Amino acid sequence: MVILFDGLIAITIKPCLPTGRNSTIKQSIIMIKNYFTIAWRNLFRNKFYSAINIMGLAIGLAVGIMILLWVQDEFSYDSFHENAGDIYKINSHFAAGDGVQVWEDSPGPLAVYCKQSIPEVADVVRIYPRWDQLLFTQGDRKMIESNSAYVDPSFFSLFSFPLIKGNKLKPFSDDYSVVLTSSVAKKYFGDADPLGKIMVNGKENLVVTGVIRDFPGNSGIRYNMLFPMSYYAKKFTEWGGNGAWKTIDEDLGNYQYYTYVQLKKNTSPEPVTKKITQLFREKKGADAKDDFFTLQPLKSIHLVAGDGNTDRLEKVRIFLIVAILVLCIACINYVNLSTARAMLRSKEVSVRKIIGAARWQLFIQFITESILLFLLSSLLAFLLVYLLLPLYNNLSGKNLLFSLSNGNVWIVVGGAILGSLALASIYPALLLSSFRPLQALRGKLALGIGNVFFRKILVVTQFVFSVGLIVATIVISYQLKYIRQKDLGFNKEHVFSFGLTKEMNEHFDAVKAELLKQPGIIAVASSNNSIVGTNATTGDTDWNGKEEGTMLMIHPNGIDQHLIPMLDMKMAAGKNFSGSKADSAHVILNETAVKQAGIKDPIGKMFSLWSTKGTIIGVVRDFNYASLRQSIEPAIFYYSPANSRMYVKTTGNDATKALAAAQRVWKSYSSDFPFEYSFLDTDFNKMYLDDQRMGELFNVFTIVAILISCLGLFGLASYTAQVKIKEIGIRKVLGASVISIYNLLAKEFIVLILIAFIIAAPVAWFGMHKWLQNYAYRVEVAWWIFLITAVLAIFIALITVSFQAIKAALANPVKSLRTE
């Protein structure tokens, strides 16, 4: 039976006796086709509301999919290894003052102990990154490589990095072998077979013995070249070793290797860590009585620091919550508009029921409309993802790919779409299919207080999410601004630095003198490493009054006499280095080092570093050389007139001239190497790169959430104006002003926004207060942040509903009453 109703076709298929399997299939196909035909006509008939729903869902799905792709990538790190669940990294723990310091590297002999003395260990490998730049000569070409490492041969059996060419069991033929990634092999040798080819590095001829596939983007281990650990072991012995330890397999003093162990199946890591610690203490003696080691699962390394810090993991969880919130906001739009317009479809549903449609048929019909709408939204969302993904990758620092041929992408896409579809479609379908036909046809249908109240709850929920995101965005921006503007205890402005090559180190004084002659250069100083961040750390210290069994973990820095005044560091006591030969026996501590060591009146006291006795001549005021996430740690400066890193101070106007001059000096000594420099303030900003990206992404997510919420609010305002058109006409005839009509339509939404703010404010305060605890130096979640958020939320809501409210208030009452 087919009945035309208000421009729509109501189709009811009468049940008939089955005449066979093919007949049943044919009837089912016809029924499904009819469902989609009616759904399409209904969507097309209500273009305005369909457009709002499709746009809101498409934006929500696109943003949700991109965030979920990022979350999936973060959680997938290092999980591709065949035995990933059995691989662990050894972390080192030391007693430092009142706490414990954790290093993510360990001594070389631990690998030997694990292999020889611990039966639960199936395999073990050491990785030691090479920090030097390598200059390779290939014919007339000279190329620089800086991302390489020494590895044990077991690297290729413990990890699942495919060796495309070469012998997995014997990847290195001798000490002068090298394994290249496929992209590096192509760069040097093109399409030719690289095996057996010679690569010239200075006076060394290296033979290519293997080619490994490029390390995947979700690998925590990524290098361009791999060299045999035996080569480094040979050089270590030639250099004289480390004191009494002449080989890397005996050296218990250098913590410089990333050591990974693969445990046998179903082996608990706890007993193994105890055995490693016990063996280490037995070999090293009383000095190691408080040291211990832990095994960290490989798959957790990317998100959890060796000391258990879960900042990055919490960030991923926050982004996962944001993705769910954005999808929920989009779904709430659909539910709200669908249920709000239920009154307008009540007679349609009633006619269908009267002519024989069962409730399950109506339910399927409305589900079909939702599926069709979601299908259109999904296609638009895919287009948005393709267009926006490059920008999103730039903001997030990722290289995510959106390919529907990728199974992992479909996990994200399918989960987002199916989850949103289930969340958004079932309730409206149940509501619309539950109408009582006689009441609806008589015009006496009322959805009830419960349904109206539920719709208001959804609006409030939607803006709770939006208000929370606004608060988070403001707090993150406030904290990042505080970081940029905080007095660090020294002046980092207009100072750039660059590393020195071997040739420049051999002519250090000449390089320094030449730089000082250049225009735009105010001062030149040097250090043996970057003063930004926590570089080397040692516990090999002694001082007057040191209590037995105590250890002070301290960051050593070799500097010349010019660095402290160049950076405007303040002396709390004593004096700076003078540049005389006597300074070789002098040291300067920061205030934290003096405090933690418990040294009273430190000037003139003995302080030993690496078994070299020195005298404290000065105490520099504490300055933040590391991230503001952590408190200032002990630091020591010892005198070193010639170092590996040069610092140059210039003025803001002369920075370009100074850089050009430094490059000319560089080229005169190191023409084969590129001139690479960095400004001190840029180096500091890099420490907060993840936070800056998080802030930028939160800005985007907040804007998207507000946009989607406003789309829904605009649709509801439009519907409310349509439903109240008769009431508005009567009020205007009786003399109501435009302002009073506007207030009638707008006040309901403003009340809902205020309720949302009252709910969201304490939750947002708690969440951001907890996030700020990750910083040792931080702002407070001030009251004015919530005031700005409330004003902003109300302003956005007013702007959104104003168009429909003013349009309704200015409408001709005679026309509206005649229409009614």
N, C-alpha and C positions, 0 to 999 in steps of 0.2 A: 504494500500500500504506500502511495506517495501523496503527501499533502503539502501544499505551499503555505508557509506561515511567515508573514512579515519579511518576505524576500528570501527566506531560507527554505530548503527542501527538507522536510521531516520524513525520513524513510524508515519503515518498519518491515522487516522481512518476516513473513509468517512461517512458523515451523511447518515443515513438510516431512513426510516419511522418506527416509533415505532409500535411494534406489541403487546404491553402490558406492564404493570408495571414491571413484572419480567424481561422482555427483556431489559428495560431501566436500571434497577439496574445492570444487568449482564454486559451491555456495560460500565457502569460507573466503575465497579470493574476492568474490563479489561483495561480501560483507565488509572486508577490509578496505576494498576500493571505495565503497560508499562512505565509510568512516572518514577516510582521508579527503574525499571530495567535499563532504560537509565541513570538515575542519578547515580546509583551504578557503571555502566560501565565507566562513565565519571570520577568519583572520583578515581576509580581504575586505569584508564589509566594515570591520572596525579598524580602519587603517591607523588611526591616531593611537589607540591603546596597543595595537599590535606593534607599531613602531617603537613605542616606549618600552614594551616588554622585550622586543628583540634587541634593541640597543643596550638596555640595561644588562640583559643576560650575556650578550656578546662581549661587552666590556669586562664584566665580571669573570666570564670563562677565560678570556684572553689573559687577563692579569693573573687569575688563579693558576692557569696552566703554566705561565712563565715562572711564577714563584715556585710551583711544585717541581718544575724541571730543575730549578736551582737547588731545591731541597734534596731531590733525588740524587743529583750529582754530588752534593756534599756527603750524603750518607753512603755513597758507593765507593768512596776512596779505598783503594787497596783490597777490595773484596773480590777482585777478579783472579787473584792467585789461587791455584788449585788447593793449596793447603793453608789458606789464609787463616782459618780458625785455629790452627796449631802453631802459628808463627808469632813470636813475641820479640820486643826490643828490650834490651837491658838498660835500665835507668839507675843512676848512681845517687845515693843520698848521703849527706854529711851533716853532722851537728854543727850549726853555725850560730853562736850566741845562744839566745833562748829558743831558737827555732831550728828547722831543718832545711838545708838548701838542696835542691834537686838539679842534677845535670842529666841531659838526655844522651850524653856519650859516656864511654866507659874505658877502662884500661885494656890494652891489647891482650894480655895474658888470659883474660876471662874466657876468650874463645877457646884457648888451649885447654883450660880446666874443664870447660863444658864437654869438649870432644873426648878428652881422655878419661875423665873421672866421674861423669854423671851419666849413667846408663839411660835415663829418661830422655836425653837429648838425641834427636835423630840427625840433626844437621846444624851447622852454625856458620855465620859469615860475618866478616868485618868490612865496613866501608869507611874510607878516610878521604874526604873531599880534598881536591887540590885547589888551593887558593890562588895559585899563580896563573898569569896569562901565558899561554903557549903560542909561540910564533912558528908556524909551519911554512916551509918553502917548497912549492910545487912548480918546478920550472921557473918561469918568470913571475909567478904569482906568490904573494905572501898573505897568509890568512891567520887570523887570531882566533884561538879557542880559549874559553875561560870556564866552561862548565864541565869539569871532568873529575874523576875520582879513582883512587886505588881500591881494588876489591880482591877478596879471596876467590879462587876458582869456584868455590861452592855457591857463589852468587847466582850462577846459571842453573843450579839444581834446586836450590832452596826456593827461589822466586820463579814465577811463571812468566818471565820475559822471553818471548820466543827468539831463539837464535836462528836467524834466516840462513846464514852461512857460517861454517866453522864446526868445531867439535865441542859439543856441550860438556863432555867429560874432561876435555883438555882444551879449554878456550885460549890459553896462553902457551905458546911453544917455549918461550924463555922470558927473561926479565925485560927484554926490549920488544915486547909485543903490545898490541893495542886492539881493542874491539870497538868498532864504530857503530853508531846508530845508522839506520838506512838513509836518513836525510843527509847526514854528514858524509857518508860514503858517496852519495850521489853528487854532493857539492865538490868533492875532491876528484872523483874518478868518473863522473857521468854514469853512463850505462855499462861501462866496462866492469869486469869481475874484480873487486878490490882485494880478494884474498892473495896474499903473497906480495902485495904492492908495498913499496917503501915510502914512509913519510919522514921528512927531515925536520927535526926540531933542534935547532942550534947545531951542536956537534953530534947529536944522537940520531941514528937511523932506526926508526921503528917499523916493524913488520906488522901489517894488518892480518890478524889471524881469525877474525870473526866479524860478522855484521849482525847486530841485534835490531829488532823492530823498534821504531820510535816509541819511547815511553808514553803510555796513554795519559791524557789530561787529568784523569782521576787517580794518578799514581803519586804517592808521597815521595817516591824515589825517581829522580829524573836527571840524567846526565847525557852529554853528547859523546863522551869518550870514556872508556874504562881501561885502566892500566893494572898490571899484576901487583898485588900487595908485596910480592917478593922483591920487586924493584925498590919500593920504599924501604923495606926491611934492610936491603943491602946498603942503601944510602944512610939509613939511621945508624948502622954499625960503623960506616966510614966516618960519620960525623963525631963518633965517640960515644954514642948512646946518651943515656940520661943518668949521670953519676955512676953508681955501681951496676946499673942495669944496661947491658951492652946490646941487647936485642929487643925487638918489639914484643917478642914472646915472653920476655922477663920484665919488661918495663911496667911497674905498678904505679909509677908516679904521673904519667901522662894520661889524662882522660880525654882522648881525642877521636875515638872510634865509635861509629854507630854499629853496635853489635846486635845481630838478630839470631835468635835460636828457634829451631823447629822442634817441637816436642813430639814424642810418639803419640799415636792416637789414644784418646781418653786419658791423657796424663794431666793431672792438676798442676798448675804453675807454682803453687805455694811451696811444696816441698823442694822444688828445684831452686827457687830463690834462696831458700835457707842454705842449701848446699853450696850455691855460688858464693854467698856471703861468708860461710864458714871457711871455704877454701881460700878466699881472698885474705881473711884475717890471719889464717895460719901462715900464709906466705909473707904477708907484709909485717906482721907482728903487732906490737902494742899501739903503734900509731893509728891502726885501723880499727880499734876496738869499738868505736861508735859509728863506723861506716857500715852501710848495708845497701843491698840492691833489690830492685823489684823488676818484675817482668810485665810489660805493658802490651796488651793485645795489638797486633798490627792494625786491625780494622778500626781501632779507636784513636790511633795516633793523630790523625788529621783534625779531629774535633776535641780531643782531650790532651792537655799538656802533660808533660811527664810528672809534674808536681800535683796532678789531679785537677788543675784549673779547667773549668768547663765553660769559659766565656764563649768560645766559638760554638760549642754544642748548644748553649742557651740561645745564641743568636739564630741558629738554624731552627730551633724549636719556635722561636718568636716568629720567624718568617713563615713557618708551617701554620701557626695560628692565624697570622695575617691572611694567608691564602684562604683558609677556611672561612674567616670573617668576611672577606671580599665576596666569596661565593655565596655565603649566607645572606649578605646584604642584597645581592642580585636576586636570590630566590625569594626573599621577603617581598621585594617589589612585585614579583609575579603573583605570589599568594595574595598580597593586599589588593592588587588591581582585579584579580580574578574574583575574589570574594566580594569586593566592593560592588562589582558590576553584576553580582548574582541576581539582584532584584530585576535587572533589565532582561534577564534570560529566563525568568521564572515561568512566564507564559509559554515560551517555547518548550521548556522541559515538560510542562503540564500537558500540552497537546500531544507530545510524543507518548507520554504515559497513557493518556486516554485511548490512543489508537493502538495500544498494545505493546509498547516498548518496555522491556524489563529494566529493573534498576541496574543490573550488571551491564546491559547494553549501553545505557546512558553513561555509566562509569567508564566503559571502554571508549566511548565517543569523546568524552572530555580528556581522558588520558591521551587519546590520539591527537587531539588539538595541542596538548602540551608537547607531545613528541614532535609534531610538525614544527611548532614554534621553536623548540630546542634544536631541531635539525637546522633550521634557518639561522638561529643564533650561533650554532657551532660552526657553520660554514663561514659566517662573518668573523667569528672569533679566530678561526684558522688564518684568515686573511690578515687580521690585526696582528697575530703572533708573527707571521712571516714579515710584515712591515716593521714591527717594533722590536723584533729580537736583536738586530744589530745595535740599536740604541740601548736596549736592556743589557746586552753583553758589555757594552762600554761602561755603563753605570755600575754593574756588579763585578766587573773584572773577570768575567767568565768567557768561555768560548762555546756556549751551548748551541746545539743544532736541533732544529725542529724538522724531522723527517718522519712522515707517516709510515715509512717502511721500517722504521726502528721499533722493535717490540717494546723497549723501555719507554718510548714516547707514548705508545698506546696505553701502557699501564697508567701513566699520568692522565692522558686525555680521557680514557675510558672511566677512570675513577672520578675525575672532576665532573664529567658530563652525566654519568649515571647517578652519582651521588646527588648532584644538584637536581636532576630530573625527579628522583624519588622524593627529595625534600620539598620540591616546589609543586608537584602535580597531584599528589594523592589527596591532600586535604581539600583543595578546591573541587576535585572530581567527586569526592564523597559528598561535599556540601551541595553541589549543583544537582546531583542525582537523587537527593533526599527530599526535594520539594513535594508537598501534597497538592495534587493538581487542582482540586475544586477550590481550595483557598486561593491559589495563585490566579485562577481565571476570574474569581470574584474581586481580585485586587486587594484581598485581605491578608496576603502573605507578609509575615514579618520575620526577619532573620533572627530576631531575638537579641537580648542584651549580651548574651554570651558571645555571639559571633562578632558583634560590633566591638565588644571589649577585647576579643582576641585580635582583631585587626589593629586596635590601638596598641596592644602589647607588641605587635610586630613592628609598628612604626617606632615605638620607644626602643625596642631591641636594636633596630637598625641604626638609630642615632646614638645609642650607647656605644656601639662599635666605632662610629665616626668620631664621637667626642673623645673616646680613648685614643684613637690614632692621632687626633689633633694635639692632645696633651703630650703624647710620646714624641711627636715631631718637634714641638716647641722645646721640650726638655733636652732632647738630643742636640738640637741646634744651640741651645744655651750652654750645654757642657762643652761642645766643640769650640764655641767662641771663647769660653773660659780657658780652654787649653791653649788656644792661639795667643791669648792676651796675657796669660799668667807670667809673672816675673820668675824666670827660671834660675835666677842667681848669677847669670852671666849674659853678655850681649852677643846674640847670634846673628845680628843684622849685618848684611853686606860682607859676609865672610864665605869664601868658597875654598874647597880643598881638592886635591888630586893626589893619587898615588905616584910614587917615584919608581922608575925602572932601575935596573942594575947599573946602567950607564950613568944615570943621574945621581945615584947614591955614591958612585965612585968620584963624582965631582960635586959633592953636596955644597960645599962652601961657595963654589963658583956659580952654581945655579941660584943659590940664595942671594948672592951679591948682584947677579944680573937682574933678578926679579925686582929688587929694591930700587934699581935705576929706572924702572919702567913707570911711565905716567899713569896716574890713577891708583897706584898701589901705595897704601899707607904703611902697612906693616906685614912682615912675613914671619911665620913660626912653624914649628914642626912637632909631630907626635909619631910614636911608633904604631899607632892604629887610630881608628876613628874615635873621637871622644863622644860620639852619639851612640847610645845603647850600652848594654853590658857586654863587653867583649871578653877578654880573658879573665879568669878568676883563679885565685890560688889560696891555699890554706897554709902554705909554707912560710909562716911568719913567726917572729918571736919579738919580745919587748921586755923592758924592765917591769917587773912585778907581775908577769904572766903567771896565772894559776895553772898548776899541773892538770893536764887533761882537757884544757880549754883550747878552742881553735877559733881563729878569726878568718873567715872567708872574705877576701878583699880583691878589688879590681885594680890591677897595676897598670900604670900609664907612664911610658917613657916620653918625656917632653924636654924642650929646650927652655931657656930662660925667658923667651918672648911670648909663649903661649898664654900664660896667666894674665899678664897686662893687656895683651891683644883682645882677649875675651872679657875684659873688665871684671874678672873674678876678684872678690874681696877677701882679704886676709883677716881671719879672726884673731890670729896671734902669729908672732914671728915674722919671717920675711920670705921673699921669693928667691929662687936661684939667682946667682949673680953671673953665672957663665964661667966661673973660674974652675980650675982642675979640682979644687976641694969639693965642688958640688957632686962629684962622683960618689962621695960618702955621705951625701945629704938626702933626706926624703921630706916630702910634704904630705900630710894626711888631711882628709876632710873631717869635719866635725863629727860625723857619724862614726867614723873609724876610731876616733879618740874616745868617744862615748862608749862604744861597744867593747873596746879593749880595756876600758876602765883606767886610762892613763891620766893621772893628775899632773898639772903643770907640765905638759908634754915637751915644751921647747927645751932642747938639749938632751932629751932622753934617748936611749938607744932603741932602735927599731930595726929588726932584721927581716929582709925580704930575700927568699930563695937562698938562705944560708949566708947572705952577704950582709954584714953588719953596717948599719948606717945611723945617722943622727938626725932626729927630727928638728928641722930648722923653721918650720912654719905649719900653720893650720889654716887651710882655706875654708871659707864659709861653705856650707852645704849648697850645692846647686843640682838641679835636675838634669842629669845627663842621660837618663833613661826615660821610659814612658811614665806618664803621670798615673798610670794604673798601679804602679808600685812605689813604695816608699823609697827614699834615698838610701842607698847601700854604701858600705865602707869603700873608700877609694884611696889609693896611694899614688903619688907622683914621684918618680925618681929621675935624676938628671940624665938626659941622653941628647948630646948636641947634634947628632946626625941621625935622622929617622927615615921611615919609609913613607910618611905622608906629610905633604906640605899644606899649610893654611895661609891664605892670603886675604888681607882685609883691604877693602876698597870703600868708595863712597857710592851712594845710590846713582849719582850722575855719571860716575866714571867706571861703572861695573863692566860695560862692554869693552872699553879700552883695556882694562886690567885683564880681562879674559883673553883678548887678542894677544896681549903682550905675553901672558903665561903660555899660550899656545905656541908662540914663536920660540920661546925658550925651550919648551918641550920638544919641538921639532928639531931643534939644533942638536939635541942629545939622543932623542928616541924617535927617529923618523919612521921606524917600522911599526910602531904601536900608535893606536888612535888616542887622541887627547880626551880623556874622560874626567869630568869634574862634577861637583855637586855643591850647591849652596847649603850652608849649615841649617838655615831655616827649612829648606826643602827636606833635608835628611830627617829633621824632627817631625815634619808633617807626614813623612812616610810611615812613621810608627803608628799613626792614627788613620792610615789609609782605609782600613776595614771599617772603622767607625765613621769616617767621612762617607764611604759608600753606603753604609747602613742609613746614615742621615738622609742622603740623597734619595735612596730607595723609599724610605719612609715618607718623604715629601711626595713622591709619586703615588705611593699606595694611599696616602691620605686624600690626595686630590681625586683619585679614582673612586674611593669609597664615598666621598662627599658627592661626586658627580652622579654615581649610581643612586645614592639616597635621594638626591634632588630630582632625578628622573621619576622615581616612585612618588615623591611628594608632589611633584607637578601633576602627575596622573591622578592622584587622589584629590588634589585641589580642583582639578578639572571635573572629576566625577562629582564631587560635593557641590560644586556650582551648578552642575546639570540637575542633580537630584533636588536642590533647593531653589530651582528657578521660579517656581510658583510662589514660594514663601518670600523670595526677594522681590518679586513683582508686587505682591500685596503690601510689603513694608514700604516700598517706594511710593505707591499710591497714597499710603497713609502719611507720607511726608518724611520718611527716613532719608538721611543724608548719605552721600557716597562713603564718607568715613565710617559711619555706623555699619553700613553693609560690608565694607572691607573688614572691620573688626569682627563682624559675625563669622566671616569665613576664615579669618586668619587666627583668631584667638585659640581655637581648638588645637591647631598645630603647634602654636607657641607653647601652650601648656604641656604638650607631649614632649617637646624639645627640652623644656625645663626639667621634667621628670627624668628624661634620659640623662641629662647632665648630673642631676642629684645622684643617680645610680652609678654613673661612669666615673665621677670624680674620685671617690675613695679607692675604687679598683685601680684607676690609672695612677693615683698617687702611690699606692703600694707597689705596683709593677715597676714604675720608674725609680722609686726609692731603692728597690732591690737591684735594679740595673746599675744605678750609680755606685753601689757598694763595690763594683769591680774596679773603681778608681780610688787610689789613695788620696788624690786631690780632686775634689769635686764640688759642684754647686749644690744648693738645696732646692728641693721642689717648692718654689715660692708660691704664695697665695695669688700673686698677680697672673701667674700662668693660667690658673683656673678662671680668673676673671676674663682674661683675653679669650679663652676658649668658649666661655658662656656667651659673651658678646658676639663672637664670630659665628657660633652655631645658630644663634637667634637671627643674626643678620642674614646668613645664608638661607635660612628657612623663610624669612620675610621676602627676600628677593625671589625665591622660588615660587611662592604662592601668590605673589603680588599681581602677576600678569592675569591669572585667572580671576582673582578676587576683584581687581579693578574692572576687568572686562564685564564681569557679572553685575557689578555695582552701576556701571554706566549703561547697561542694556535697557532697551525700551520696555517698560513694564506692561504696556498694552499688548505688545507682541508676545511676551512670555506668557501672559494670562490667556491670550487667545489660543496659543499653542497648547497650553495645558487643557 
